[in-house]
Amino acid sequence: MLNEFKQFVARGNVVDLAVGIIMGAAFTGIVNSLVKDIIMPPVGKLMGGLDFSNYFFNLSGGTYATLKAAQDAGAATINYGIFLNQVLNFVIVAFAVFIMVKQVNRFRKKEDAKPAPAPRSEVLLEEIRDLLKKG
């Protein structure tokens, strides 16, 4: 069983997946900062300072000016504004990842376009063929 586990872990796919998860976790901080600190301020400015995070339905019957006030009072709320913010963040992150993957694929196409050198065995066979033609 230990040998099977070693073979499983040593497979390229498992190692690639582990590297992908680690890189994804590290990349998450960068993308979240991009969305929160770079993209959202201009979007908020263009939309007149619109901030969805304070939009909520109060289920308790009282009146509260802000979501924080309702939460501090222990009121039951449906926080649809926070959900809308998360959806907007997801769309922005998904678009940023799409652009990144598109660029990576473009670079890979350039690398794939380069002709691969002929394998050594083929080169040797071609040399033997050429020698036989001469002789």
C-alpha positions as a Markdown table, in Angstrom:
| # | Residue | x | y | z |
|---|---|---|---|---|
| 1 | Met | 0.0 | 0.0 | 0.0 |
| 2 | Leu | 2.9 | 2.4 | 0.8 |
| 3 | Asn | 4.4 | 1.8 | -2.7 |
| 4 | Glu | 1.0 | 2.5 | -4.3 |
| 5 | Phe | 0.8 | 5.8 | -2.4 |
| 6 | Lys | 4.4 | 6.7 | -3.4 |
| 7 | Gln | 3.5 | 6.0 | -7.1 |
| 8 | Phe | 0.3 | 8.1 | -6.7 |
| 9 | Val | 2.1 | 11.1 | -5.2 |
| 10 | Ala | 5.0 | 10.8 | -7.7 |
| 11 | Arg | 2.7 | 11.0 | -10.7 |
| 12 | Gly | 3.1 | 14.2 | -12.7 |
| 13 | Asn | -0.6 | 15.1 | -12.5 |
| 14 | Val | -0.6 | 15.1 | -8.7 |
| 15 | Val | 2.5 | 17.3 | -8.4 |
| 16 | Asp | 1.1 | 19.6 | -11.1 |
| 17 | Leu | -2.2 | 19.9 | -9.2 |
| 18 | Ala | -0.4 | 20.6 | -5.9 |
| 19 | Val | 1.7 | 23.4 | -7.6 |
| 20 | Gly | -1.5 | 24.8 | -9.2 |
| 21 | Ile | -3.3 | 24.9 | -5.8 |
| 22 | Ile | -0.3 | 26.6 | -4.1 |
| 23 | Met | 0.1 | 29.1 | -6.9 |
| 24 | Gly | -3.7 | 29.7 | -7.0 |
| 25 | Ala | -3.7 | 30.5 | -3.3 |
| 26 | Ala | -0.8 | 32.9 | -3.7 |
| 27 | Phe | -2.4 | 34.5 | -6.8 |
| 28 | Thr | -5.7 | 35.0 | -4.9 |
| 29 | Gly | -4.2 | 37.8 | -2.7 |
| 30 | Ile | -2.9 | 39.5 | -5.8 |
| 31 | Val | -6.2 | 39.3 | -7.7 |
| 32 | Asn | -8.2 | 40.4 | -4.6 |
| 33 | Ser | -5.9 | 43.4 | -4.2 |
| 34 | Leu | -6.3 | 44.2 | -7.9 |
| 35 | Val | -10.1 | 44.1 | -7.6 |
| 36 | Lys | -10.3 | 45.9 | -4.2 |
| 37 | Asp | -7.5 | 48.5 | -4.5 |
| 38 | Ile | -7.2 | 49.2 | -8.3 |
| 39 | Ile | -10.4 | 48.3 | -10.1 |
| 40 | Met | -13.2 | 49.0 | -7.6 |
| 41 | Pro | -12.3 | 52.6 | -6.7 |
| 42 | Pro | -12.6 | 53.9 | -10.3 |
| 43 | Val | -15.8 | 51.8 | -10.8 |
| 44 | Gly | -17.2 | 53.2 | -7.5 |
| 45 | Lys | -16.3 | 56.8 | -8.7 |
| 46 | Leu | -17.9 | 56.3 | -12.1 |
| 47 | Met | -21.1 | 54.9 | -10.4 |
| 48 | Gly | -21.4 | 57.9 | -8.1 |
| 49 | Gly | -19.8 | 56.3 | -5.1 |
| 50 | Leu | -22.3 | 53.4 | -5.2 |
| 51 | Asp | -21.5 | 50.8 | -2.5 |
| 52 | Phe | -23.7 | 47.7 | -2.4 |
| 53 | Ser | -22.3 | 46.5 | 0.9 |
| 54 | Asn | -24.8 | 48.5 | 3.0 |
| 55 | Tyr | -27.9 | 47.2 | 1.2 |
| 56 | Phe | -30.0 | 44.7 | 3.2 |
| 57 | Phe | -33.5 | 43.6 | 4.0 |
| 58 | Asn | -34.4 | 43.8 | 7.7 |
| 59 | Leu | -36.4 | 40.8 | 8.8 |
| 60 | Ser | -36.8 | 42.0 | 12.4 |
| 61 | Gly | -39.2 | 44.8 | 11.9 |
| 62 | Gly | -37.1 | 47.6 | 13.3 |
| 63 | Thr | -35.5 | 50.4 | 11.3 |
| 64 | Tyr | -31.8 | 50.7 | 11.0 |
| 65 | Ala | -29.8 | 53.2 | 9.0 |
| 66 | Thr | -26.9 | 50.8 | 8.2 |
| 67 | Leu | -26.2 | 47.1 | 8.1 |
| 68 | Lys | -23.7 | 47.5 | 10.9 |
| 69 | Ala | -26.4 | 49.1 | 13.1 |
| 70 | Ala | -28.8 | 46.2 | 12.3 |
| 71 | Gln | -26.1 | 43.6 | 13.1 |
| 72 | Asp | -25.1 | 45.3 | 16.3 |
| 73 | Ala | -28.7 | 45.3 | 17.4 |
| 74 | Gly | -28.9 | 41.6 | 16.6 |
| 75 | Ala | -31.5 | 42.0 | 13.9 |
| 76 | Ala | -32.1 | 39.3 | 11.3 |
| 77 | Thr | -31.1 | 40.6 | 7.9 |
| 78 | Ile | -30.7 | 39.4 | 4.4 |
| 79 | Asn | -27.5 | 41.1 | 3.2 |
| 80 | Tyr | -28.1 | 41.2 | -0.5 |
| 81 | Gly | -25.6 | 44.0 | -1.0 |
| 82 | Ile | -22.7 | 42.0 | 0.2 |
| 83 | Phe | -23.8 | 39.2 | -2.2 |
| 84 | Leu | -23.9 | 41.7 | -5.1 |
| 85 | Asn | -20.4 | 42.9 | -4.2 |
| 86 | Gln | -19.1 | 39.3 | -4.2 |
| 87 | Val | -20.8 | 38.6 | -7.6 |
| 88 | Leu | -19.2 | 41.8 | -9.0 |
| 89 | Asn | -15.8 | 40.7 | -7.6 |
| 90 | Phe | -16.2 | 37.3 | -9.1 |
| 91 | Val | -16.9 | 38.7 | -12.5 |
| 92 | Ile | -13.9 | 41.0 | -12.3 |
| 93 | Val | -11.6 | 38.2 | -11.1 |
| 94 | Ala | -12.9 | 35.8 | -13.8 |
| 95 | Phe | -12.3 | 38.4 | -16.5 |
| 96 | Ala | -8.8 | 39.1 | -15.1 |
| 97 | Val | -8.0 | 35.3 | -15.1 |
| 98 | Phe | -9.4 | 35.0 | -18.6 |
| 99 | Ile | -7.1 | 37.8 | -19.9 |
| 100 | Met | -4.2 | 36.1 | -18.1 |
| 101 | Val | -4.9 | 32.7 | -19.5 |
| 102 | Lys | -5.4 | 34.2 | -23.0 |
| 103 | Gln | -2.0 | 35.8 | -22.9 |
| 104 | Val | -0.3 | 32.6 | -21.6 |
| 105 | Asn | -1.9 | 30.6 | -24.4 |
| 106 | Arg | -0.7 | 33.2 | -26.9 |
| 107 | Phe | 2.9 | 32.8 | -25.6 |
| 108 | Arg | 2.5 | 29.0 | -25.8 |
| 109 | Lys | 1.4 | 29.2 | -29.4 |
| 110 | Lys | 4.6 | 31.0 | -30.3 |
| 111 | Glu | 6.7 | 28.3 | -28.6 |
| 112 | Asp | 4.7 | 25.5 | -30.3 |
| 113 | Ala | 5.2 | 27.1 | -33.7 |
| 114 | Lys | 9.0 | 26.6 | -33.5 |
| 115 | Pro | 9.9 | 23.4 | -35.3 |
| 116 | Ala | 11.2 | 20.7 | -33.0 |
| 117 | Pro | 14.6 | 19.4 | -33.9 |
| 118 | Ala | 14.5 | 15.9 | -35.5 |
| 119 | Pro | 15.2 | 13.1 | -33.1 |
| 120 | Arg | 18.8 | 11.8 | -33.1 |
| 121 | Ser | 17.7 | 8.4 | -34.6 |
| 122 | Glu | 16.0 | 10.1 | -37.6 |
| 123 | Val | 19.2 | 12.2 | -38.2 |
| 124 | Leu | 21.3 | 9.1 | -38.2 |
| 125 | Leu | 18.9 | 7.3 | -40.5 |
| 126 | Glu | 19.0 | 10.2 | -42.9 |
| 127 | Glu | 22.8 | 10.2 | -42.9 |
| 128 | Ile | 22.9 | 6.5 | -43.6 |
| 129 | Arg | 20.4 | 6.9 | -46.4 |
| 130 | Asp | 22.6 | 9.7 | -47.9 |
| 131 | Leu | 25.7 | 7.6 | -47.6 |
| 132 | Leu | 24.0 | 4.7 | -49.3 |
| 133 | Lys | 22.9 | 6.9 | -52.2 |
| 134 | Lys | 26.5 | 8.1 | -52.7 |
| 135 | Gly | 28.0 | 4.7 | -52.5 |
